[in-house]
Amino acid sequence: MSGQFGFMKSIGASDEAVATLNDQPILFTILVVVLVGIIAQCLLIWYIHFATLKPEQRKKKEKKPAGRK
């Protein structure tokens, strides 16, 4: 089975899945957009968590003595 989404067969997609993607490529676009949106939301949540930490909640870096390497 060839076509625009023939590469999906090599990563484990069935013949029916490849045929569906070749027939309706908007499904692949929607999948990619949803995954990018979820990743963006996770990054935003992490940034809000990091930016709103109180100073006493942050890990302080330990200073090493100047004479030691």
PDB file with SEQRES, HELIX, SHEET and CRYST1 records, atoms N, CA, C and O in Angstrom:
SEQRES   1 A   69  MET SER GLY GLN PHE GLY PHE MET LYS SER ILE GLY ALA          
SEQRES   2 A   69  SER ASP GLU ALA VAL ALA THR LEU ASN ASP GLN PRO ILE          
SEQRES   3 A   69  LEU PHE THR ILE LEU VAL VAL VAL LEU VAL GLY ILE ILE          
SEQRES   4 A   69  ALA GLN CYS LEU LEU ILE TRP TYR ILE HIS PHE ALA THR          
SEQRES   5 A   69  LEU LYS PRO GLU GLN ARG LYS LYS LYS GLU LYS LYS PRO          
SEQRES   6 A   69  ALA GLY ARG LYS                                              
HELIX    1 AA1 PHE A    7  SER A   10  1                                   4    
HELIX    2 AA2 ASP A   15  ASP A   23  1                                   9    
HELIX    3 AA3 ILE A   26  ALA A   51  1                                  26    
HELIX    4 AA4 PRO A   55  GLN A   57  5                                   3    
CRYST1    1.000    1.000    1.000  90.00  90.00  90.00 P 1           1          
ATOM      1  N   MET A   1       0.848  -1.170   0.000  1.00  0.00           N  
ATOM      2  CA  MET A   1       0.000   0.000   0.000  1.00  0.00           C  
ATOM      3  C   MET A   1       0.895   1.235   0.000  1.00  0.00           C  
ATOM      4  O   MET A   1       1.715   1.412   0.900  1.00  0.00           O  
ATOM      5  N   SER A   2       0.741   2.059  -0.976  1.00  0.00           N  
ATOM      6  CA  SER A   2       1.519   3.291  -1.042  1.00  0.00           C  
ATOM      7  C   SER A   2       0.562   4.463  -0.898  1.00  0.00           C  
ATOM      8  O   SER A   2      -0.620   4.289  -0.601  1.00  0.00           O  
ATOM      9  N   GLY A   3       1.073   5.611  -1.107  1.00  0.00           N  
ATOM     10  CA  GLY A   3       0.265   6.810  -0.963  1.00  0.00           C  
ATOM     11  C   GLY A   3       0.981   7.782  -0.056  1.00  0.00           C  
ATOM     12  O   GLY A   3       2.132   7.572   0.328  1.00  0.00           O  
ATOM     13  N   GLN A   4       0.296   8.824   0.273  1.00  0.00           N  
ATOM     14  CA  GLN A   4       0.882   9.876   1.091  1.00  0.00           C  
ATOM     15  C   GLN A   4       1.271   9.370   2.477  1.00  0.00           C  
ATOM     16  O   GLN A   4       2.263   9.834   3.041  1.00  0.00           O  
ATOM     17  N   PHE A   5       0.520   8.440   3.032  1.00  0.00           N  
ATOM     18  CA  PHE A   5       0.776   7.948   4.382  1.00  0.00           C  
ATOM     19  C   PHE A   5       1.282   6.514   4.388  1.00  0.00           C  
ATOM     20  O   PHE A   5       1.064   5.786   5.356  1.00  0.00           O  
ATOM     21  N   GLY A   6       1.947   6.104   3.332  1.00  0.00           N  
ATOM     22  CA  GLY A   6       2.500   4.763   3.256  1.00  0.00           C  
ATOM     23  C   GLY A   6       3.555   4.493   4.314  1.00  0.00           C  
ATOM     24  O   GLY A   6       3.759   3.347   4.713  1.00  0.00           O  
ATOM     25  N   PHE A   7       4.230   5.550   4.773  1.00  0.00           N  
ATOM     26  CA  PHE A   7       5.263   5.390   5.802  1.00  0.00           C  
ATOM     27  C   PHE A   7       4.688   4.903   7.128  1.00  0.00           C  
ATOM     28  O   PHE A   7       5.408   4.331   7.946  1.00  0.00           O  
ATOM     29  N   MET A   8       3.397   5.126   7.340  1.00  0.00           N  
ATOM     30  CA  MET A   8       2.777   4.696   8.594  1.00  0.00           C  
ATOM     31  C   MET A   8       2.753   3.176   8.708  1.00  0.00           C  
ATOM     32  O   MET A   8       2.725   2.636   9.814  1.00  0.00           O  
ATOM     33  N   LYS A   9       2.762   2.488   7.577  1.00  0.00           N  
ATOM     34  CA  LYS A   9       2.765   1.021   7.580  1.00  0.00           C  
ATOM     35  C   LYS A   9       4.042   0.501   8.227  1.00  0.00           C  
ATOM     36  O   LYS A   9       4.018  -0.518   8.917  1.00  0.00           O  
ATOM     37  N   SER A  10       5.158   1.198   8.008  1.00  0.00           N  
ATOM     38  CA  SER A  10       6.435   0.741   8.565  1.00  0.00           C  
ATOM     39  C   SER A  10       6.519   0.938  10.078  1.00  0.00           C  
ATOM     40  O   SER A  10       7.359   0.319  10.731  1.00  0.00           O  
ATOM     41  N   ILE A  11       5.666   1.788  10.643  1.00  0.00           N  
ATOM     42  CA  ILE A  11       5.692   1.978  12.097  1.00  0.00           C  
ATOM     43  C   ILE A  11       4.539   1.253  12.779  1.00  0.00           C  
ATOM     44  O   ILE A  11       4.262   1.492  13.954  1.00  0.00           O  
ATOM     45  N   GLY A  12       3.864   0.366  12.043  1.00  0.00           N  
ATOM     46  CA  GLY A  12       2.891  -0.505  12.680  1.00  0.00           C  
ATOM     47  C   GLY A  12       1.436  -0.243  12.370  1.00  0.00           C  
ATOM     48  O   GLY A  12       0.569  -0.900  12.948  1.00  0.00           O  
ATOM     49  N   ALA A  13       1.128   0.686  11.486  1.00  0.00           N  
ATOM     50  CA  ALA A  13      -0.274   0.941  11.158  1.00  0.00           C  
ATOM     51  C   ALA A  13      -0.812  -0.173  10.267  1.00  0.00           C  
ATOM     52  O   ALA A  13      -0.089  -0.730   9.442  1.00  0.00           O  
ATOM     53  N   SER A  14      -2.073  -0.483  10.444  1.00  0.00           N  
ATOM     54  CA  SER A  14      -2.692  -1.533   9.625  1.00  0.00           C  
ATOM     55  C   SER A  14      -3.013  -0.983   8.234  1.00  0.00           C  
ATOM     56  O   SER A  14      -2.967   0.224   8.000  1.00  0.00           O  
ATOM     57  N   ASP A  15      -3.338  -1.892   7.325  1.00  0.00           N  
ATOM     58  CA  ASP A  15      -3.708  -1.475   5.968  1.00  0.00           C  
ATOM     59  C   ASP A  15      -4.951  -0.588   5.986  1.00  0.00           C  
ATOM     60  O   ASP A  15      -5.053   0.368   5.217  1.00  0.00           O  
ATOM     61  N   GLU A  16      -5.890  -0.912   6.867  1.00  0.00           N  
ATOM     62  CA  GLU A  16      -7.114  -0.115   6.965  1.00  0.00           C  
ATOM     63  C   GLU A  16      -6.820   1.299   7.471  1.00  0.00           C  
ATOM     64  O   GLU A  16      -7.409   2.271   6.998  1.00  0.00           O  
ATOM     65  N   ALA A  17      -5.907   1.401   8.433  1.00  0.00           N  
ATOM     66  CA  ALA A  17      -5.558   2.721   8.973  1.00  0.00           C  
ATOM     67  C   ALA A  17      -4.873   3.572   7.909  1.00  0.00           C  
ATOM     68  O   ALA A  17      -5.163   4.762   7.780  1.00  0.00           O  
ATOM     69  N   VAL A  18      -3.970   2.967   7.151  1.00  0.00           N  
ATOM     70  CA  VAL A  18      -3.276   3.705   6.089  1.00  0.00           C  
ATOM     71  C   VAL A  18      -4.266   4.123   5.007  1.00  0.00           C  
ATOM     72  O   VAL A  18      -4.182   5.235   4.485  1.00  0.00           O  
ATOM     73  N   ALA A  19      -5.201   3.243   4.670  1.00  0.00           N  
ATOM     74  CA  ALA A  19      -6.212   3.584   3.667  1.00  0.00           C  
ATOM     75  C   ALA A  19      -7.095   4.733   4.153  1.00  0.00           C  
ATOM     76  O   ALA A  19      -7.457   5.614   3.374  1.00  0.00           O  
ATOM     77  N   THR A  20      -7.439   4.720   5.435  1.00  0.00           N  
ATOM     78  CA  THR A  20      -8.258   5.797   5.994  1.00  0.00           C  
ATOM     79  C   THR A  20      -7.509   7.120   5.959  1.00  0.00           C  
ATOM     80  O   THR A  20      -8.081   8.150   5.603  1.00  0.00           O  
ATOM     81  N   LEU A  21      -6.227   7.099   6.329  1.00  0.00           N  
ATOM     82  CA  LEU A  21      -5.439   8.333   6.303  1.00  0.00           C  
ATOM     83  C   LEU A  21      -5.252   8.843   4.881  1.00  0.00           C  
ATOM     84  O   LEU A  21      -5.276  10.052   4.651  1.00  0.00           O  
ATOM     85  N   ASN A  22      -5.067   7.943   3.927  1.00  0.00           N  
ATOM     86  CA  ASN A  22      -4.944   8.372   2.535  1.00  0.00           C  
ATOM     87  C   ASN A  22      -6.254   8.958   2.023  1.00  0.00           C  
ATOM     88  O   ASN A  22      -6.246   9.867   1.193  1.00  0.00           O  
ATOM     89  N   ASP A  23      -7.381   8.442   2.515  1.00  0.00           N  
ATOM     90  CA  ASP A  23      -8.689   8.935   2.091  1.00  0.00           C  
ATOM     91  C   ASP A  23      -9.061  10.236   2.793  1.00  0.00           C  
ATOM     92  O   ASP A  23      -9.659  11.123   2.185  1.00  0.00           O  
ATOM     93  N   GLN A  24      -8.705  10.351   4.081  1.00  0.00           N  
ATOM     94  CA  GLN A  24      -9.068  11.529   4.881  1.00  0.00           C  
ATOM     95  C   GLN A  24      -7.829  12.068   5.599  1.00  0.00           C  
ATOM     96  O   GLN A  24      -7.669  11.828   6.796  1.00  0.00           O  
ATOM     97  N   PRO A  25      -6.961  12.782   4.906  1.00  0.00           N  
ATOM     98  CA  PRO A  25      -5.722  13.256   5.538  1.00  0.00           C  
ATOM     99  C   PRO A  25      -5.945  14.290   6.642  1.00  0.00           C  
ATOM    100  O   PRO A  25      -5.031  14.567   7.419  1.00  0.00           O  
ATOM    101  N   ILE A  26      -7.141  14.861   6.720  1.00  0.00           N  
ATOM    102  CA  ILE A  26      -7.414  15.836   7.777  1.00  0.00           C  
ATOM    103  C   ILE A  26      -7.309  15.187   9.154  1.00  0.00           C  
ATOM    104  O   ILE A  26      -7.022  15.872  10.136  1.00  0.00           O  
ATOM    105  N   LEU A  27      -7.537  13.873   9.243  1.00  0.00           N  
ATOM    106  CA  LEU A  27      -7.429  13.178  10.532  1.00  0.00           C  
ATOM    107  C   LEU A  27      -6.011  13.257  11.082  1.00  0.00           C  
ATOM    108  O   LEU A  27      -5.819  13.448  12.282  1.00  0.00           O  
ATOM    109  N   PHE A  28      -5.017  13.111  10.208  1.00  0.00           N  
ATOM    110  CA  PHE A  28      -3.621  13.205  10.642  1.00  0.00           C  
ATOM    111  C   PHE A  28      -3.298  14.626  11.092  1.00  0.00           C  
ATOM    112  O   PHE A  28      -2.589  14.829  12.078  1.00  0.00           O  
ATOM    113  N   THR A  29      -3.825  15.603  10.361  1.00  0.00           N  
ATOM    114  CA  THR A  29      -3.608  17.005  10.733  1.00  0.00           C  
ATOM    115  C   THR A  29      -4.216  17.300  12.099  1.00  0.00           C  
ATOM    116  O   THR A  29      -3.595  17.966  12.926  1.00  0.00           O  
ATOM    117  N   ILE A  30      -5.415  16.811  12.333  1.00  0.00           N  
ATOM    118  CA  ILE A  30      -6.071  17.018  13.626  1.00  0.00           C  
ATOM    119  C   ILE A  30      -5.263  16.365  14.740  1.00  0.00           C  
ATOM    120  O   ILE A  30      -5.101  16.950  15.811  1.00  0.00           O  
ATOM    121  N   LEU A  31      -4.754  15.157  14.500  1.00  0.00           N  
ATOM    122  CA  LEU A  31      -3.937  14.465  15.497  1.00  0.00           C  
ATOM    123  C   LEU A  31      -2.709  15.288  15.865  1.00  0.00           C  
ATOM    124  O   LEU A  31      -2.395  15.448  17.044  1.00  0.00           O  
ATOM    125  N   VAL A  32      -2.021  15.805  14.864  1.00  0.00           N  
ATOM    126  CA  VAL A  32      -0.812  16.590  15.119  1.00  0.00           C  
ATOM    127  C   VAL A  32      -1.158  17.872  15.872  1.00  0.00           C  
ATOM    128  O   VAL A  32      -0.453  18.242  16.811  1.00  0.00           O  
ATOM    129  N   VAL A  33      -2.224  18.548  15.477  1.00  0.00           N  
ATOM    130  CA  VAL A  33      -2.622  19.794  16.146  1.00  0.00           C  
ATOM    131  C   VAL A  33      -2.995  19.530  17.602  1.00  0.00           C  
ATOM    132  O   VAL A  33      -2.624  20.306  18.482  1.00  0.00           O  
ATOM    133  N   VAL A  34      -3.717  18.455  17.866  1.00  0.00           N  
ATOM    134  CA  VAL A  34      -4.106  18.122  19.242  1.00  0.00           C  
ATOM    135  C   VAL A  34      -2.875  17.805  20.082  1.00  0.00           C  
ATOM    136  O   VAL A  34      -2.772  18.262  21.221  1.00  0.00           O  
ATOM    137  N   LEU A  35      -1.940  17.029  19.536  1.00  0.00           N  
ATOM    138  CA  LEU A  35      -0.724  16.708  20.293  1.00  0.00           C  
ATOM    139  C   LEU A  35       0.094  17.958  20.594  1.00  0.00           C  
ATOM    140  O   LEU A  35       0.605  18.108  21.704  1.00  0.00           O  
ATOM    141  N   VAL A  36       0.224  18.851  19.627  1.00  0.00           N  
ATOM    142  CA  VAL A  36       0.960  20.101  19.860  1.00  0.00           C  
ATOM    143  C   VAL A  36       0.246  20.942  20.916  1.00  0.00           C  
ATOM    144  O   VAL A  36       0.899  21.552  21.763  1.00  0.00           O  
ATOM    145  N   GLY A  37      -1.079  20.983  20.875  1.00  0.00           N  
ATOM    146  CA  GLY A  37      -1.841  21.734  21.873  1.00  0.00           C  
ATOM    147  C   GLY A  37      -1.670  21.183  23.274  1.00  0.00           C  
ATOM    148  O   GLY A  37      -1.526  21.948  24.228  1.00  0.00           O  
ATOM    149  N   ILE A  38      -1.683  19.868  23.411  1.00  0.00           N  
ATOM    150  CA  ILE A  38      -1.500  19.248  24.726  1.00  0.00           C  
ATOM    151  C   ILE A  38      -0.102  19.529  25.262  1.00  0.00           C  
ATOM    152  O   ILE A  38       0.060  19.824  26.446  1.00  0.00           O  
ATOM    153  N   ILE A  39       0.905  19.439  24.405  1.00  0.00           N  
ATOM    154  CA  ILE A  39       2.279  19.733  24.830  1.00  0.00           C  
ATOM    155  C   ILE A  39       2.402  21.193  25.248  1.00  0.00           C  
ATOM    156  O   ILE A  39       3.061  21.497  26.242  1.00  0.00           O  
ATOM    157  N   ALA A  40       1.774  22.102  24.497  1.00  0.00           N  
ATOM    158  CA  ALA A  40       1.822  23.521  24.846  1.00  0.00           C  
ATOM    159  C   ALA A  40       1.147  23.776  26.191  1.00  0.00           C  
ATOM    160  O   ALA A  40       1.644  24.572  26.988  1.00  0.00           O  
ATOM    161  N   GLN A  41       0.030  23.114  26.451  1.00  0.00           N  
ATOM    162  CA  GLN A  41      -0.644  23.278  27.741  1.00  0.00           C  
ATOM    163  C   GLN A  41       0.217  22.763  28.885  1.00  0.00           C  
ATOM    164  O   GLN A  41       0.276  23.387  29.945  1.00  0.00           O  
ATOM    165  N   CYS A  42       0.880  21.639  28.684  1.00  0.00           N  
ATOM    166  CA  CYS A  42       1.762  21.096  29.728  1.00  0.00           C  
ATOM    167  C   CYS A  42       2.901  22.061  30.026  1.00  0.00           C  
ATOM    168  O   CYS A  42       3.248  22.280  31.186  1.00  0.00           O  
ATOM    169  N   LEU A  43       3.477  22.635  28.984  1.00  0.00           N  
ATOM    170  CA  LEU A  43       4.555  23.603  29.194  1.00  0.00           C  
ATOM    171  C   LEU A  43       4.056  24.849  29.917  1.00  0.00           C  
ATOM    172  O   LEU A  43       4.751  25.386  30.779  1.00  0.00           O  
ATOM    173  N   LEU A  44       2.862  25.309  29.573  1.00  0.00           N  
ATOM    174  CA  LEU A  44       2.294  26.474  30.246  1.00  0.00           C  
ATOM    175  C   LEU A  44       2.028  26.180  31.718  1.00  0.00           C  
ATOM    176  O   LEU A  44       2.307  27.018  32.576  1.00  0.00           O  
ATOM    177  N   ILE A  45       1.494  25.004  32.016  1.00  0.00           N  
ATOM    178  CA  ILE A  45       1.244  24.618  33.410  1.00  0.00           C  
ATOM    179  C   ILE A  45       2.551  24.544  34.184  1.00  0.00           C  
ATOM    180  O   ILE A  45       2.628  25.021  35.316  1.00  0.00           O  
ATOM    181  N   TRP A  46       3.587  23.948  33.581  1.00  0.00           N  
ATOM    182  CA  TRP A  46       4.885  23.867  34.254  1.00  0.00           C  
ATOM    183  C   TRP A  46       5.448  25.263  34.504  1.00  0.00           C  
ATOM    184  O   TRP A  46       5.980  25.526  35.582  1.00  0.00           O  
ATOM    185  N   TYR A  47       5.340  26.167  33.519  1.00  0.00           N  
ATOM    186  CA  TYR A  47       5.871  27.516  33.687  1.00  0.00           C  
ATOM    187  C   TYR A  47       5.132  28.257  34.800  1.00  0.00           C  
ATOM    188  O   TYR A  47       5.761  28.925  35.621  1.00  0.00           O  
ATOM    189  N   ILE A  48       3.820  28.146  34.835  1.00  0.00           N  
ATOM    190  CA  ILE A  48       3.054  28.806  35.896  1.00  0.00           C  
ATOM    191  C   ILE A  48       3.456  28.250  37.255  1.00  0.00           C  
ATOM    192  O   ILE A  48       3.610  29.007  38.214  1.00  0.00           O  
ATOM    193  N   HIS A  49       3.628  26.935  37.345  1.00  0.00           N  
ATOM    194  CA  HIS A  49       4.059  26.319  38.599  1.00  0.00           C  
ATOM    195  C   HIS A  49       5.434  26.846  39.009  1.00  0.00           C  
ATOM    196  O   HIS A  49       5.642  27.201  40.169  1.00  0.00           O  
ATOM    197  N   PHE A  50       6.362  26.899  38.069  1.00  0.00           N  
ATOM    198  CA  PHE A  50       7.716  27.347  38.372  1.00  0.00           C  
ATOM    199  C   PHE A  50       7.746  28.830  38.731  1.00  0.00           C  
ATOM    200  O   PHE A  50       8.452  29.222  39.659  1.00  0.00           O  
ATOM    201  N   ALA A  51       6.994  29.656  38.014  1.00  0.00           N  
ATOM    202  CA  ALA A  51       7.021  31.099  38.228  1.00  0.00           C  
ATOM    203  C   ALA A  51       6.351  31.506  39.532  1.00  0.00           C  
ATOM    204  O   ALA A  51       6.657  32.569  40.072  1.00  0.00           O  
ATOM    205  N   THR A  52       5.447  30.687  40.044  1.00  0.00           N  
ATOM    206  CA  THR A  52       4.726  31.070  41.255  1.00  0.00           C  
ATOM    207  C   THR A  52       5.270  30.400  42.510  1.00  0.00           C  
ATOM    208  O   THR A  52       4.644  30.484  43.567  1.00  0.00           O  
ATOM    209  N   LEU A  53       6.412  29.741  42.419  1.00  0.00           N  
ATOM    210  CA  LEU A  53       7.016  29.155  43.618  1.00  0.00           C  
ATOM    211  C   LEU A  53       7.460  30.263  44.567  1.00  0.00           C  
ATOM    212  O   LEU A  53       7.970  31.297  44.137  1.00  0.00           O  
ATOM    213  N   LYS A  54       7.263  30.037  45.842  1.00  0.00           N  
ATOM    214  CA  LYS A  54       7.753  30.977  46.841  1.00  0.00           C  
ATOM    215  C   LYS A  54       9.255  30.780  46.980  1.00  0.00           C  
ATOM    216  O   LYS A  54       9.762  29.692  46.708  1.00  0.00           O  
ATOM    217  N   PRO A  55       9.972  31.812  47.399  1.00  0.00           N  
ATOM    218  CA  PRO A  55      11.434  31.674  47.504  1.00  0.00           C  
ATOM    219  C   PRO A  55      11.873  30.527  48.403  1.00  0.00           C  
ATOM    220  O   PRO A  55      12.884  29.884  48.121  1.00  0.00           O  
ATOM    221  N   GLU A  56      11.142  30.256  49.474  1.00  0.00           N  
ATOM    222  CA  GLU A  56      11.552  29.175  50.373  1.00  0.00           C  
ATOM    223  C   GLU A  56      11.254  27.795  49.789  1.00  0.00           C  
ATOM    224  O   GLU A  56      11.749  26.792  50.302  1.00  0.00           O  
ATOM    225  N   GLN A  57      10.460  27.730  48.732  1.00  0.00           N  
ATOM    226  CA  GLN A  57      10.167  26.447  48.093  1.00  0.00           C  
ATOM    227  C   GLN A  57      11.205  26.072  47.034  1.00  0.00           C  
ATOM    228  O   GLN A  57      11.303  24.910  46.639  1.00  0.00           O  
ATOM    229  N   ARG A  58      11.965  27.044  46.584  1.00  0.00           N  
ATOM    230  CA  ARG A  58      12.950  26.773  45.540  1.00  0.00           C  
ATOM    231  C   ARG A  58      14.186  26.123  46.130  1.00  0.00           C  
ATOM    232  O   ARG A  58      14.588  26.429  47.252  1.00  0.00           O  
ATOM    233  N   LYS A  59      14.778  25.231  45.372  1.00  0.00           N  
ATOM    234  CA  LYS A  59      16.011  24.589  45.807  1.00  0.00           C  
ATOM    235  C   LYS A  59      17.149  25.586  45.654  1.00  0.00           C  
ATOM    236  O   LYS A  59      17.302  26.232  44.618  1.00  0.00           O  
ATOM    237  N   LYS A  60      17.936  25.693  46.707  1.00  0.00           N  
ATOM    238  CA  LYS A  60      19.073  26.598  46.648  1.00  0.00           C  
ATOM    239  C   LYS A  60      20.301  25.826  46.216  1.00  0.00           C  
ATOM    240  O   LYS A  60      20.517  24.689  46.637  1.00  0.00           O  
ATOM    241  N   LYS A  61      21.100  26.451  45.375  1.00  0.00           N  
ATOM    242  CA  LYS A  61      22.334  25.814  44.931  1.00  0.00           C  
ATOM    243  C   LYS A  61      23.365  25.920  46.043  1.00  0.00           C  
ATOM    244  O   LYS A  61      23.557  26.977  46.644  1.00  0.00           O  
ATOM    245  N   GLU A  62      24.021  24.796  46.297  1.00  0.00           N  
ATOM    246  CA  GLU A  62      25.044  24.794  47.336  1.00  0.00           C  
ATOM    247  C   GLU A  62      26.331  25.377  46.774  1.00  0.00           C  
ATOM    248  O   GLU A  62      26.779  25.001  45.690  1.00  0.00           O  
ATOM    249  N   LYS A  63      26.918  26.301  47.528  1.00  0.00           N  
ATOM    250  CA  LYS A  63      28.172  26.906  47.089  1.00  0.00           C  
ATOM    251  C   LYS A  63      29.328  26.032  47.547  1.00  0.00           C  
ATOM    252  O   LYS A  63      29.419  25.661  48.717  1.00  0.00           O  
ATOM    253  N   LYS A  64      30.209  25.708  46.608  1.00  0.00           N  
ATOM    254  CA  LYS A  64      31.376  24.894  46.928  1.00  0.00           C  
ATOM    255  C   LYS A  64      32.502  25.809  47.398  1.00  0.00           C  
ATOM    256  O   LYS A  64      32.604  26.953  46.956  1.00  0.00           O  
ATOM    257  N   PRO A  65      33.337  25.307  48.286  1.00  0.00           N  
ATOM    258  CA  PRO A  65      34.491  26.113  48.715  1.00  0.00           C  
ATOM    259  C   PRO A  65      35.383  26.442  47.521  1.00  0.00           C  
ATOM    260  O   PRO A  65      35.507  25.646  46.591  1.00  0.00           O  
ATOM    261  N   ALA A  66      35.998  27.611  47.556  1.00  0.00           N  
ATOM    262  CA  ALA A  66      36.785  28.086  46.418  1.00  0.00           C  
ATOM    263  C   ALA A  66      38.039  27.254  46.191  1.00  0.00           C  
ATOM    264  O   ALA A  66      38.503  27.159  45.055  1.00  0.00           O  
ATOM    265  N   GLY A  67      38.600  26.650  47.229  1.00  0.00           N  
ATOM    266  CA  GLY A  67      39.844  25.901  47.102  1.00  0.00           C  
ATOM    267  C   GLY A  67      39.679  24.521  46.487  1.00  0.00           C  
ATOM    268  O   GLY A  67      40.656  23.958  45.992  1.00  0.00           O  
ATOM    269  N   ARG A  68      38.499  23.968  46.502  1.00  0.00           N  
ATOM    270  CA  ARG A  68      38.286  22.603  46.003  1.00  0.00           C  
ATOM    271  C   ARG A  68      37.745  22.623  44.578  1.00  0.00           C  
ATOM    272  O   ARG A  68      37.066  23.557  44.151  1.00  0.00           O  
ATOM    273  N   LYS A  69      38.078  21.549  43.860  1.00  0.00           N  
ATOM    274  CA  LYS A  69      37.574  21.441  42.488  1.00  0.00           C  
ATOM    275  C   LYS A  69      36.547  20.354  42.401  1.00  0.00           C  
ATOM    276  O   LYS A  69      36.001  20.105  41.326  1.00  0.00           O  
TER     277      LYS A  69                                                      
END                                                                             
